[in-house]
Every structure is written in C-alpha cells, then in structure tokens.
Amino acid sequence: MKNRIRVLRAERRWSQAELGDRVGVSRQAINAVETSKHDPSLSLAFKIAEAFDARIEDVFDPHGDPD
C-alpha cells in the first residue's frame, strides 16, 4: 500500500524511531510500513495518521502501488 509517511516525517523532522515512539511501535515496524514491506493494522494506520494530525486517506492510499 502506497503511503506518505517518509514525506510527512521529513516535514516534521521526525526519525522513524520518534514516530514509532509516538504510536507505540518499534522503529523497525515504522520502516516496514514506510517501505511498503508490511501493511499496517487498521489500528496502527489510524495512530500514524493521528500522529501527523491528518486523515488516514491523506497518509495511506490503498489503491496506489508502492513506490
């Protein structure tokens, strides 16, 4: 699933570890989602969107191919 996590993190100058801390998962989990190696659970997807103060559809595109 295509996502904008890397862009949104860069805009805020957050590391993967910092985003992971904010949503309660490891840096490795954020990396796997960010690089489209793993689709997040619905719960995690909402937590990530909330961390960015964004709508879930502004972070994730279920119809887009991964970069």
All heavy atoms as TSV, in Angstrom:
chain	resi	resn	atom	element	x	y	z
A	1	MET	N	N	0.848	-1.169	0.000
A	1	MET	CA	C	0.000	0.000	0.000
A	1	MET	C	C	0.899	1.238	0.000
A	1	MET	O	O	1.811	1.354	0.804
A	1	MET	CB	C	-0.896	-0.023	1.241
A	1	MET	CG	C	-1.719	1.201	1.406
A	1	MET	SD	S	-2.835	1.305	2.830
A	1	MET	CE	C	-2.773	-0.241	3.616
A	2	LYS	N	N	0.633	2.138	-0.919
A	2	LYS	CA	C	1.410	3.368	-1.007
A	2	LYS	C	C	1.103	4.258	0.198
A	2	LYS	O	O	-0.031	4.292	0.669
A	2	LYS	CB	C	1.053	4.092	-2.304
A	2	LYS	CG	C	1.919	5.274	-2.594
A	2	LYS	CD	C	1.619	5.815	-3.970
A	2	LYS	CE	C	2.542	6.983	-4.246
A	2	LYS	NZ	N	2.395	7.477	-5.599
A	3	ASN	N	N	2.131	4.941	0.690
A	3	ASN	CA	C	1.919	5.842	1.819
A	3	ASN	C	C	2.848	7.049	1.708
A	3	ASN	O	O	3.794	7.048	0.927
A	3	ASN	CB	C	2.119	5.114	3.151
A	3	ASN	CG	C	3.548	4.693	3.373
A	3	ASN	OD1	O	4.409	5.527	3.610
A	3	ASN	ND2	N	3.820	3.391	3.291
A	4	ARG	N	N	2.544	8.066	2.510
A	4	ARG	CA	C	3.311	9.307	2.519
A	4	ARG	C	C	4.077	9.489	3.824
A	4	ARG	O	O	4.456	10.604	4.176
A	4	ARG	CB	C	2.351	10.490	2.336
A	4	ARG	CG	C	1.622	10.468	1.007
A	4	ARG	CD	C	0.756	11.719	0.800
A	4	ARG	NE	N	1.598	12.912	0.857
A	4	ARG	CZ	C	1.421	13.920	1.723
A	4	ARG	NH1	N	0.446	13.907	2.576
A	4	ARG	NH2	N	2.223	14.966	1.706
A	5	ILE	N	N	4.341	8.412	4.523
A	5	ILE	CA	C	4.975	8.517	5.838
A	5	ILE	C	C	6.336	9.203	5.763
A	5	ILE	O	O	6.628	10.097	6.559
A	5	ILE	CB	C	5.096	7.136	6.514
A	5	ILE	CG1	C	3.696	6.587	6.800
A	5	ILE	CG2	C	5.930	7.227	7.788
A	5	ILE	CD1	C	3.684	5.170	7.305
A	6	ARG	N	N	7.160	8.819	4.818
A	6	ARG	CA	C	8.503	9.410	4.714
A	6	ARG	C	C	8.418	10.927	4.522
A	6	ARG	O	O	9.139	11.688	5.179
A	6	ARG	CB	C	9.273	8.777	3.564
A	6	ARG	CG	C	10.707	9.250	3.459
A	6	ARG	CD	C	11.419	8.556	2.342
A	6	ARG	NE	N	11.189	7.132	2.467
A	6	ARG	CZ	C	12.111	6.192	2.431
A	6	ARG	NH1	N	13.352	6.529	2.221
A	6	ARG	NH2	N	11.812	4.940	2.578
A	7	VAL	N	N	7.528	11.367	3.649
A	7	VAL	CA	C	7.364	12.804	3.380
A	7	VAL	C	C	6.861	13.524	4.627
A	7	VAL	O	O	7.385	14.585	5.000
A	7	VAL	CB	C	6.386	13.018	2.199
A	7	VAL	CG1	C	6.019	14.485	2.047
A	7	VAL	CG2	C	6.965	12.463	0.916
A	8	LEU	N	N	5.854	12.964	5.261
A	8	LEU	CA	C	5.285	13.591	6.451
A	8	LEU	C	C	6.292	13.644	7.597
A	8	LEU	O	O	6.357	14.632	8.336
A	8	LEU	CB	C	4.013	12.854	6.875
A	8	LEU	CG	C	2.857	12.971	5.870
A	8	LEU	CD1	C	1.751	11.970	6.213
A	8	LEU	CD2	C	2.318	14.380	5.817
A	9	ARG	N	N	7.089	12.589	7.739
A	9	ARG	CA	C	8.137	12.595	8.775
A	9	ARG	C	C	9.169	13.680	8.484
A	9	ARG	O	O	9.587	14.415	9.373
A	9	ARG	CB	C	8.859	11.244	8.831
A	9	ARG	CG	C	8.233	10.200	9.639
A	9	ARG	CD	C	9.144	9.012	9.923
A	9	ARG	NE	N	9.947	8.520	8.808
A	9	ARG	CZ	C	11.230	8.823	8.594
A	9	ARG	NH1	N	11.885	9.616	9.406
A	9	ARG	NH2	N	11.867	8.314	7.557
A	10	ALA	N	N	9.571	13.776	7.214
A	10	ALA	CA	C	10.582	14.768	6.826
A	10	ALA	C	C	10.092	16.189	7.091
A	10	ALA	O	O	10.870	17.039	7.554
A	10	ALA	CB	C	10.944	14.598	5.356
A	11	GLU	N	N	8.817	16.444	6.812
A	11	GLU	CA	C	8.251	17.771	7.060
A	11	GLU	C	C	8.339	18.151	8.536
A	11	GLU	O	O	8.478	19.322	8.871
A	11	GLU	CB	C	6.791	17.823	6.622
A	11	GLU	CG	C	6.606	17.796	5.120
A	11	GLU	CD	C	5.147	17.673	4.708
A	11	GLU	OE1	O	4.258	17.509	5.585
A	11	GLU	OE2	O	4.885	17.746	3.496
A	12	ARG	N	N	8.262	17.152	9.400
A	12	ARG	CA	C	8.297	17.395	10.845
A	12	ARG	C	C	9.671	17.145	11.449
A	12	ARG	O	O	9.869	17.295	12.646
A	12	ARG	CB	C	7.257	16.500	11.529
A	12	ARG	CG	C	5.849	16.982	11.241
A	12	ARG	CD	C	4.832	15.872	11.431
A	12	ARG	NE	N	3.490	16.314	11.138
A	12	ARG	CZ	C	2.984	16.450	9.912
A	12	ARG	NH1	N	3.724	16.179	8.855
A	12	ARG	NH2	N	1.750	16.858	9.725
A	13	ARG	N	N	10.584	16.678	10.632
A	13	ARG	CA	C	11.948	16.342	11.070
A	13	ARG	C	C	11.947	15.266	12.147
A	13	ARG	O	O	12.705	15.328	13.116
A	13	ARG	CB	C	12.697	17.585	11.529
A	13	ARG	CG	C	12.898	18.572	10.418
A	13	ARG	CD	C	13.751	19.726	10.840
A	13	ARG	NE	N	13.996	20.574	9.683
A	13	ARG	CZ	C	14.018	21.890	9.736
A	13	ARG	NH1	N	13.834	22.505	10.886
A	13	ARG	NH2	N	14.240	22.587	8.668
A	14	TRP	N	N	11.059	14.276	11.968
A	14	TRP	CA	C	10.975	13.146	12.889
A	14	TRP	C	C	11.757	11.969	12.323
A	14	TRP	O	O	11.703	11.689	11.126
A	14	TRP	CB	C	9.537	12.680	13.067
A	14	TRP	CG	C	8.626	13.621	13.772
A	14	TRP	CD1	C	8.948	14.765	14.426
A	14	TRP	CD2	C	7.202	13.491	13.883
A	14	TRP	NE1	N	7.819	15.354	14.935
A	14	TRP	CE2	C	6.743	14.592	14.623
A	14	TRP	CE3	C	6.283	12.550	13.438
A	14	TRP	CZ2	C	5.403	14.774	14.909
A	14	TRP	CZ3	C	4.958	12.734	13.728
A	14	TRP	CH2	C	4.519	13.834	14.465
A	15	SER	N	N	12.429	11.249	13.177
A	15	SER	CA	C	13.056	9.988	12.777
A	15	SER	C	C	12.000	8.887	12.797
A	15	SER	O	O	10.902	9.070	13.350
A	15	SER	CB	C	14.188	9.634	13.748
A	15	SER	OG	O	13.633	9.342	15.027
A	16	GLN	N	N	12.345	7.760	12.226
A	16	GLN	CA	C	11.440	6.604	12.308
A	16	GLN	C	C	11.237	6.218	13.764
A	16	GLN	O	O	10.125	5.857	14.162
A	16	GLN	CB	C	12.001	5.423	11.513
A	16	GLN	CG	C	11.940	5.631	10.027
A	16	GLN	CD	C	12.538	4.477	9.258
A	16	GLN	OE1	O	13.321	3.679	9.783
A	16	GLN	NE2	N	12.183	4.378	7.985
A	17	ALA	N	N	12.294	6.295	14.557
A	17	ALA	CA	C	12.191	5.935	15.977
A	17	ALA	C	C	11.241	6.878	16.711
A	17	ALA	O	O	10.443	6.436	17.546
A	17	ALA	CB	C	13.577	5.954	16.629
A	18	GLU	N	N	11.305	8.165	16.390
A	18	GLU	CA	C	10.421	9.117	17.057
A	18	GLU	C	C	8.962	8.854	16.701
A	18	GLU	O	O	8.091	8.866	17.575
A	18	GLU	CB	C	10.799	10.551	16.700
A	18	GLU	CG	C	9.985	11.563	17.482
A	18	GLU	CD	C	10.478	12.990	17.330
A	18	GLU	OE1	O	11.520	13.210	16.693
A	18	GLU	OE2	O	9.799	13.876	17.872
A	19	LEU	N	N	8.689	8.605	15.433
A	19	LEU	CA	C	7.311	8.275	15.042
A	19	LEU	C	C	6.878	6.988	15.732
A	19	LEU	O	O	5.760	6.899	16.241
A	19	LEU	CB	C	7.180	8.141	13.526
A	19	LEU	CG	C	5.804	7.731	13.021
A	19	LEU	CD1	C	4.710	8.688	13.491
A	19	LEU	CD2	C	5.813	7.603	11.501
A	20	GLY	N	N	7.756	6.006	15.780
A	20	GLY	CA	C	7.447	4.754	16.460
A	20	GLY	C	C	7.087	4.983	17.921
A	20	GLY	O	O	6.111	4.409	18.421
A	21	ASP	N	N	7.852	5.840	18.593
A	21	ASP	CA	C	7.552	6.168	19.997
A	21	ASP	C	C	6.182	6.825	20.127
A	21	ASP	O	O	5.432	6.542	21.053
A	21	ASP	CB	C	8.614	7.098	20.579
A	21	ASP	CG	C	9.943	6.413	20.833
A	21	ASP	OD1	O	9.981	5.158	20.861
A	21	ASP	OD2	O	10.946	7.135	21.010
A	22	ARG	N	N	5.855	7.682	19.198
A	22	ARG	CA	C	4.580	8.406	19.253
A	22	ARG	C	C	3.378	7.477	19.066
A	22	ARG	O	O	2.304	7.753	19.587
A	22	ARG	CB	C	4.541	9.502	18.195
A	22	ARG	CG	C	5.458	10.663	18.501
A	22	ARG	CD	C	5.502	11.653	17.331
A	22	ARG	NE	N	6.414	12.730	17.604
A	22	ARG	CZ	C	6.060	13.899	18.126
A	22	ARG	NH1	N	4.802	14.139	18.417
A	22	ARG	NH2	N	6.963	14.834	18.337
A	23	VAL	N	N	3.564	6.392	18.286
A	23	VAL	CA	C	2.434	5.494	18.011
A	23	VAL	C	C	2.555	4.148	18.725
A	23	VAL	O	O	1.686	3.292	18.585
A	23	VAL	CB	C	2.219	5.298	16.491
A	23	VAL	CG1	C	1.914	6.615	15.820
A	23	VAL	CG2	C	3.395	4.597	15.832
A	24	GLY	N	N	3.633	3.945	19.475
A	24	GLY	CA	C	3.766	2.743	20.285
A	24	GLY	C	C	4.269	1.504	19.577
A	24	GLY	O	O	3.928	0.384	19.959
A	25	VAL	N	N	5.110	1.704	18.539
A	25	VAL	CA	C	5.724	0.560	17.859
A	25	VAL	C	C	7.217	0.835	17.689
A	25	VAL	O	O	7.690	1.943	17.930
A	25	VAL	CB	C	5.069	0.275	16.477
A	25	VAL	CG1	C	3.596	-0.076	16.628
A	25	VAL	CG2	C	5.257	1.426	15.515
A	26	SER	N	N	7.950	-0.157	17.237
A	26	SER	CA	C	9.393	-0.016	17.062
A	26	SER	C	C	9.735	0.753	15.784
A	26	SER	O	O	8.910	0.904	14.884
A	26	SER	CB	C	10.049	-1.398	16.985
A	26	SER	OG	O	9.645	-2.049	15.789
A	27	ARG	N	N	10.970	1.216	15.736
A	27	ARG	CA	C	11.483	1.858	14.526
A	27	ARG	C	C	11.406	0.895	13.341
A	27	ARG	O	O	11.084	1.276	12.226
A	27	ARG	CB	C	12.936	2.312	14.736
A	27	ARG	CG	C	13.521	2.983	13.478
A	27	ARG	CD	C	15.030	2.925	13.431
A	27	ARG	NE	N	15.571	1.592	13.403
A	27	ARG	CZ	C	15.645	0.815	12.309
A	27	ARG	NH1	N	15.181	1.221	11.163
A	27	ARG	NH2	N	16.188	-0.387	12.387
A	28	GLN	N	N	11.675	-0.378	13.613
A	28	GLN	CA	C	11.648	-1.377	12.551
A	28	GLN	C	C	10.238	-1.533	11.974
A	28	GLN	O	O	10.075	-1.724	10.767
A	28	GLN	CB	C	12.157	-2.734	13.067
A	28	GLN	CG	C	13.637	-2.735	13.406
A	28	GLN	CD	C	13.936	-2.293	14.845
A	28	GLN	OE1	O	13.095	-1.717	15.533
A	28	GLN	NE2	N	15.149	-2.553	15.299
A	29	ALA	N	N	9.232	-1.444	12.832
A	29	ALA	CA	C	7.847	-1.537	12.360
A	29	ALA	C	C	7.507	-0.347	11.467
A	29	ALA	O	O	6.870	-0.508	10.422
A	29	ALA	CB	C	6.884	-1.610	13.540
A	30	ILE	N	N	7.944	0.841	11.869
A	30	ILE	CA	C	7.704	2.034	11.043
A	30	ILE	C	C	8.422	1.880	9.705
A	30	ILE	O	O	7.857	2.165	8.646
A	30	ILE	CB	C	8.163	3.318	11.767
A	30	ILE	CG1	C	7.305	3.566	13.010
A	30	ILE	CG2	C	8.134	4.513	10.822
A	30	ILE	CD1	C	5.828	3.793	12.752
A	31	ASN	N	N	9.646	1.397	9.732
A	31	ASN	CA	C	10.396	1.185	8.493
A	31	ASN	C	C	9.667	0.221	7.568
A	31	ASN	O	O	9.569	0.466	6.356
A	31	ASN	CB	C	11.806	0.684	8.805
A	31	ASN	CG	C	12.594	0.447	7.542
A	31	ASN	OD1	O	12.603	-0.655	6.995
A	31	ASN	ND2	N	13.250	1.493	7.067
A	32	ALA	N	N	9.156	-0.870	8.106
A	32	ALA	CA	C	8.464	-1.870	7.286
A	32	ALA	C	C	7.205	-1.295	6.643
A	32	ALA	O	O	6.911	-1.570	5.484
A	32	ALA	CB	C	8.122	-3.096	8.128
A	33	VAL	N	N	6.471	-0.471	7.381
A	33	VAL	CA	C	5.265	0.159	6.825
A	33	VAL	C	C	5.666	1.217	5.800
A	33	VAL	O	O	5.123	1.273	4.693
A	33	VAL	CB	C	4.393	0.771	7.946
A	33	VAL	CG1	C	3.241	1.581	7.355
A	33	VAL	CG2	C	3.861	-0.318	8.866
A	34	GLU	N	N	6.634	2.042	6.152
A	34	GLU	CA	C	7.068	3.140	5.283
A	34	GLU	C	C	7.578	2.637	3.940
A	34	GLU	O	O	7.344	3.254	2.904
A	34	GLU	CB	C	8.156	3.929	6.002
A	34	GLU	CG	C	8.597	5.174	5.301
A	34	GLU	CD	C	9.580	5.972	6.137
A	34	GLU	OE1	O	9.176	6.487	7.213
A	34	GLU	OE2	O	10.750	6.082	5.729
A	35	THR	N	N	8.274	1.516	3.942
A	35	THR	CA	C	8.844	0.966	2.708
A	35	THR	C	C	7.916	-0.037	2.037
A	35	THR	O	O	8.324	-0.727	1.104
A	35	THR	CB	C	10.211	0.310	2.990
A	35	THR	OG1	O	10.041	-0.730	3.957
A	35	THR	CG2	C	11.219	1.343	3.479
A	36	SER	N	N	6.681	-0.121	2.511
A	36	SER	CA	C	5.638	-0.990	1.938
A	36	SER	C	C	5.986	-2.470	2.003
A	36	SER	O	O	5.500	-3.262	1.206
A	36	SER	CB	C	5.316	-0.576	0.501
A	36	SER	OG	O	4.863	0.757	0.468
A	37	LYS	N	N	6.824	-2.852	2.957
A	37	LYS	CA	C	7.117	-4.269	3.172
A	37	LYS	C	C	6.055	-4.919	4.044
A	37	LYS	O	O	5.963	-6.134	4.106
A	37	LYS	CB	C	8.497	-4.435	3.808
A	37	LYS	CG	C	9.616	-4.018	2.889
A	37	LYS	CD	C	10.960	-4.153	3.547
A	37	LYS	CE	C	12.040	-3.686	2.576
A	37	LYS	NZ	N	13.321	-3.543	3.225
A	38	HIS	N	N	5.282	-4.080	4.734
A	38	HIS	CA	C	4.236	-4.577	5.629
A	38	HIS	C	C	3.098	-3.569	5.632
A	38	HIS	O	O	3.329	-2.367	5.752
A	38	HIS	CB	C	4.807	-4.730	7.041
A	38	HIS	CG	C	3.815	-5.150	8.065
A	38	HIS	ND1	N	3.332	-6.434	8.154
A	38	HIS	CD2	C	3.187	-4.449	9.038
A	38	HIS	CE1	C	2.466	-6.500	9.155
A	38	HIS	NE2	N	2.359	-5.297	9.698
A	39	ASP	N	N	1.869	-4.050	5.473
A	39	ASP	CA	C	0.702	-3.184	5.609
A	39	ASP	C	C	0.349	-3.088	7.088
A	39	ASP	O	O	0.285	-4.102	7.774
A	39	ASP	CB	C	-0.492	-3.729	4.832
A	39	ASP	CG	C	-0.342	-3.559	3.325
A	39	ASP	OD1	O	0.441	-2.682	2.895
A	39	ASP	OD2	O	-1.009	-4.292	2.575
A	40	PRO	N	N	0.099	-1.876	7.570
A	40	PRO	CA	C	-0.209	-1.716	8.994
A	40	PRO	C	C	-1.604	-2.232	9.317
A	40	PRO	O	O	-2.478	-2.291	8.446
A	40	PRO	CB	C	-0.150	-0.206	9.194
A	40	PRO	CG	C	-0.574	0.346	7.869
A	40	PRO	CD	C	0.034	-0.609	6.859
A	41	SER	N	N	-1.808	-2.596	10.564
A	41	SER	CA	C	-3.158	-2.910	11.022
A	41	SER	C	C	-3.975	-1.624	10.919
A	41	SER	O	O	-3.421	-0.513	10.854
A	41	SER	CB	C	-3.139	-3.389	12.473
A	41	SER	OG	O	-2.735	-2.323	13.327
A	42	LEU	N	N	-5.273	-1.761	10.910
A	42	LEU	CA	C	-6.133	-0.587	10.859
A	42	LEU	C	C	-5.869	0.321	12.056
A	42	LEU	O	O	-5.782	1.548	11.924
A	42	LEU	CB	C	-7.603	-1.018	10.808
A	42	LEU	CG	C	-8.615	0.077	10.544
A	42	LEU	CD1	C	-8.305	0.840	9.264
A	42	LEU	CD2	C	-10.012	-0.517	10.469
A	43	SER	N	N	-5.698	-0.285	13.211
A	43	SER	CA	C	-5.415	0.476	14.424
A	43	SER	C	C	-4.124	1.281	14.284
A	43	SER	O	O	-4.077	2.471	14.617
A	43	SER	CB	C	-5.318	-0.480	15.615
A	43	SER	OG	O	-4.901	0.201	16.767
A	44	LEU	N	N	-3.067	0.654	13.792
A	44	LEU	CA	C	-1.794	1.352	13.624
A	44	LEU	C	C	-1.913	2.435	12.558
A	44	LEU	O	O	-1.370	3.530	12.722
A	44	LEU	CB	C	-0.673	0.374	13.269
A	44	LEU	CG	C	0.706	0.991	13.042
A	44	LEU	CD1	C	1.155	1.825	14.240
A	44	LEU	CD2	C	1.722	-0.087	12.706
A	45	ALA	N	N	-2.615	2.169	11.484
A	45	ALA	CA	C	-2.795	3.178	10.432
A	45	ALA	C	C	-3.466	4.424	11.003
A	45	ALA	O	O	-3.049	5.555	10.716
A	45	ALA	CB	C	-3.605	2.602	9.283
A	46	PHE	N	N	-4.488	4.243	11.825
A	46	PHE	CA	C	-5.156	5.385	12.444
A	46	PHE	C	C	-4.222	6.118	13.403
A	46	PHE	O	O	-4.217	7.354	13.457
A	46	PHE	CB	C	-6.434	4.954	13.172
A	46	PHE	CG	C	-7.635	4.900	12.273
A	46	PHE	CD1	C	-8.154	3.686	11.867
A	46	PHE	CD2	C	-8.251	6.063	11.829
A	46	PHE	CE1	C	-9.267	3.630	11.029
A	46	PHE	CE2	C	-9.366	6.026	11.002
A	46	PHE	CZ	C	-9.874	4.799	10.597
A	47	LYS	N	N	-3.415	5.386	14.159
A	47	LYS	CA	C	-2.476	6.023	15.089
A	47	LYS	C	C	-1.441	6.849	14.335
A	47	LYS	O	O	-1.080	7.952	14.766
A	47	LYS	CB	C	-1.768	4.976	15.950
A	47	LYS	CG	C	-2.647	4.373	17.013
A	47	LYS	CD	C	-1.890	3.314	17.782
A	47	LYS	CE	C	-2.799	2.614	18.782
A	47	LYS	NZ	N	-2.079	1.545	19.486
A	48	ILE	N	N	-0.959	6.324	13.218
A	48	ILE	CA	C	0.017	7.056	12.410
A	48	ILE	C	C	-0.615	8.330	11.855
A	48	ILE	O	O	-0.030	9.415	11.937
A	48	ILE	CB	C	0.590	6.162	11.292
A	48	ILE	CG1	C	1.470	5.063	11.895
A	48	ILE	CG2	C	1.371	6.993	10.277
A	48	ILE	CD1	C	1.893	3.982	10.913
A	49	ALA	N	N	-1.806	8.211	11.299
A	49	ALA	CA	C	-2.495	9.394	10.771
A	49	ALA	C	C	-2.714	10.428	11.875
A	49	ALA	O	O	-2.493	11.625	11.674
A	49	ALA	CB	C	-3.818	8.987	10.129
A	50	GLU	N	N	-3.127	9.958	13.040
A	50	GLU	CA	C	-3.361	10.863	14.170
A	50	GLU	C	C	-2.073	11.563	14.589
A	50	GLU	O	O	-2.088	12.756	14.912
A	50	GLU	CB	C	-3.950	10.083	15.341
A	50	GLU	CG	C	-4.367	10.961	16.499
A	50	GLU	CD	C	-5.026	10.144	17.591
A	50	GLU	OE1	O	-6.185	9.743	17.412
A	50	GLU	OE2	O	-4.357	9.903	18.621
A	51	ALA	N	N	-0.960	10.847	14.580
A	51	ALA	CA	C	0.320	11.454	14.948
A	51	ALA	C	C	0.660	12.614	14.020
A	51	ALA	O	O	1.257	13.606	14.439
A	51	ALA	CB	C	1.439	10.402	14.922
A	52	PHE	N	N	0.273	12.488	12.752
A	52	PHE	CA	C	0.521	13.547	11.776
A	52	PHE	C	C	-0.616	14.567	11.718
A	52	PHE	O	O	-0.583	15.479	10.899
A	52	PHE	CB	C	0.724	12.945	10.382
A	52	PHE	CG	C	2.004	12.169	10.235
A	52	PHE	CD1	C	1.980	10.854	9.792
A	52	PHE	CD2	C	3.229	12.743	10.522
A	52	PHE	CE1	C	3.149	10.133	9.639
A	52	PHE	CE2	C	4.405	12.032	10.372
A	52	PHE	CZ	C	4.370	10.728	9.930
A	53	ASP	N	N	-1.629	14.387	12.569
A	53	ASP	CA	C	-2.801	15.264	12.559
A	53	ASP	C	C	-3.399	15.316	11.153
A	53	ASP	O	O	-3.688	16.390	10.618
A	53	ASP	CB	C	-2.448	16.663	13.067
A	53	ASP	CG	C	-3.690	17.475	13.419
A	53	ASP	OD1	O	-4.717	16.868	13.785
A	53	ASP	OD2	O	-3.631	18.713	13.304
A	54	ALA	N	N	-3.531	14.123	10.563
A	54	ALA	CA	C	-4.012	14.002	9.190
A	54	ALA	C	C	-5.111	12.947	9.107
A	54	ALA	O	O	-5.252	12.126	10.015
A	54	ALA	CB	C	-2.857	13.597	8.271
A	55	ARG	N	N	-5.863	13.000	8.030
A	55	ARG	CA	C	-6.850	11.952	7.779
A	55	ARG	C	C	-6.104	10.719	7.274
A	55	ARG	O	O	-5.068	10.834	6.615
A	55	ARG	CB	C	-7.857	12.399	6.729
A	55	ARG	CG	C	-8.664	13.607	7.146
A	55	ARG	CD	C	-9.594	14.078	6.062
A	55	ARG	NE	N	-8.878	14.161	4.787
A	55	ARG	CZ	C	-9.477	14.246	3.610
A	55	ARG	NH1	N	-10.790	14.266	3.519
A	55	ARG	NH2	N	-8.768	14.320	2.499
A	56	ILE	N	N	-6.639	9.562	7.554
A	56	ILE	CA	C	-5.964	8.322	7.166
A	56	ILE	C	C	-5.750	8.260	5.650
A	56	ILE	O	O	-4.706	7.809	5.185
A	56	ILE	CB	C	-6.724	7.088	7.718
A	56	ILE	CG1	C	-5.829	5.856	7.665
A	56	ILE	CG2	C	-8.036	6.880	7.006
A	56	ILE	CD1	C	-6.359	4.689	8.479
A	57	GLU	N	N	-6.712	8.764	4.888
A	57	GLU	CA	C	-6.571	8.726	3.430
A	57	GLU	C	C	-5.529	9.728	2.922
A	57	GLU	O	O	-5.099	9.634	1.762
A	57	GLU	CB	C	-7.918	8.934	2.732
A	57	GLU	CG	C	-8.611	10.218	3.077
A	57	GLU	CD	C	-9.587	10.092	4.240
A	57	GLU	OE1	O	-9.449	9.201	5.095
A	57	GLU	OE2	O	-10.514	10.918	4.292
A	58	ASP	N	N	-5.101	10.671	3.775
A	58	ASP	CA	C	-4.024	11.582	3.401
A	58	ASP	C	C	-2.649	10.974	3.654
A	58	ASP	O	O	-1.645	11.493	3.180
A	58	ASP	CB	C	-4.151	12.908	4.161
A	58	ASP	CG	C	-5.396	13.686	3.745
A	58	ASP	OD1	O	-5.864	13.509	2.599
A	58	ASP	OD2	O	-5.902	14.456	4.580
A	59	VAL	N	N	-2.624	9.889	4.411
A	59	VAL	CA	C	-1.363	9.203	4.694
A	59	VAL	C	C	-1.228	7.940	3.854
A	59	VAL	O	O	-0.155	7.641	3.327
A	59	VAL	CB	C	-1.259	8.848	6.205
A	59	VAL	CG1	C	0.057	8.126	6.499
A	59	VAL	CG2	C	-1.395	10.093	7.061
A	60	PHE	N	N	-2.318	7.206	3.699
A	60	PHE	CA	C	-2.304	5.915	3.010
A	60	PHE	C	C	-3.203	5.925	1.784
A	60	PHE	O	O	-4.292	6.489	1.828
A	60	PHE	CB	C	-2.776	4.796	3.953
A	60	PHE	CG	C	-1.890	4.615	5.141
A	60	PHE	CD1	C	-2.186	5.238	6.341
A	60	PHE	CD2	C	-0.748	3.830	5.066
A	60	PHE	CE1	C	-1.365	5.083	7.451
A	60	PHE	CE2	C	0.079	3.668	6.165
A	60	PHE	CZ	C	-0.228	4.296	7.365
A	61	ASP	N	N	-2.754	5.279	0.707
A	61	ASP	CA	C	-3.551	5.131	-0.500
A	61	ASP	C	C	-3.680	3.631	-0.794
A	61	ASP	O	O	-2.764	3.038	-1.357
A	61	ASP	CB	C	-2.896	5.838	-1.681
A	61	ASP	CG	C	-3.692	5.697	-2.969
A	61	ASP	OD1	O	-4.790	5.087	-2.943
A	61	ASP	OD2	O	-3.212	6.185	-4.000
A	62	PRO	N	N	-4.792	3.021	-0.403
A	62	PRO	CA	C	-4.929	1.570	-0.592
A	62	PRO	C	C	-4.993	1.148	-2.054
A	62	PRO	O	O	-4.777	-0.006	-2.377
A	62	PRO	CB	C	-6.240	1.238	0.123
A	62	PRO	CG	C	-7.016	2.514	0.089
A	62	PRO	CD	C	-5.991	3.606	0.172
A	63	HIS	N	N	-5.230	2.100	-2.953
A	63	HIS	CA	C	-5.327	1.775	-4.374
A	63	HIS	C	C	-4.033	2.043	-5.122
A	63	HIS	O	O	-3.895	1.651	-6.265
A	63	HIS	CB	C	-6.462	2.570	-5.018
A	63	HIS	CG	C	-7.779	2.356	-4.331
A	63	HIS	ND1	N	-8.431	1.144	-4.321
A	63	HIS	CD2	C	-8.531	3.196	-3.593
A	63	HIS	CE1	C	-9.542	1.259	-3.618
A	63	HIS	NE2	N	-9.629	2.485	-3.154
A	64	GLY	N	N	-3.098	2.718	-4.470
A	64	GLY	CA	C	-1.837	3.048	-5.124
A	64	GLY	C	C	-0.823	1.947	-4.972
A	64	GLY	O	O	-0.765	1.257	-3.959
A	65	ASP	N	N	-0.016	1.778	-5.991
A	65	ASP	CA	C	1.078	0.810	-5.924
A	65	ASP	C	C	2.197	1.412	-5.101
A	65	ASP	O	O	2.432	2.619	-5.150
A	65	ASP	CB	C	1.603	0.479	-7.316
A	65	ASP	CG	C	0.606	-0.317	-8.135
A	65	ASP	OD1	O	-0.157	-1.098	-7.532
A	65	ASP	OD2	O	0.592	-0.155	-9.367
A	66	PRO	N	N	2.911	0.589	-4.337
A	66	PRO	CA	C	4.048	1.102	-3.568
A	66	PRO	C	C	5.087	1.699	-4.495
A	66	PRO	O	O	5.242	1.277	-5.638
A	66	PRO	CB	C	4.600	-0.121	-2.843
A	66	PRO	CG	C	3.637	-1.204	-3.043
A	66	PRO	CD	C	2.719	-0.826	-4.165
A	67	ASP	N	N	5.792	2.697	-4.016
A	67	ASP	CA	C	6.878	3.300	-4.815
A	67	ASP	C	C	7.975	2.311	-5.041
A	67	ASP	O	O	8.253	1.454	-4.293
A	67	ASP	CB	C	7.441	4.538	-4.112
A	67	ASP	CG	C	6.426	5.683	-4.109
A	67	ASP	OD1	O	5.560	5.703	-4.999
A	67	ASP	OD2	O	6.529	6.547	-3.222
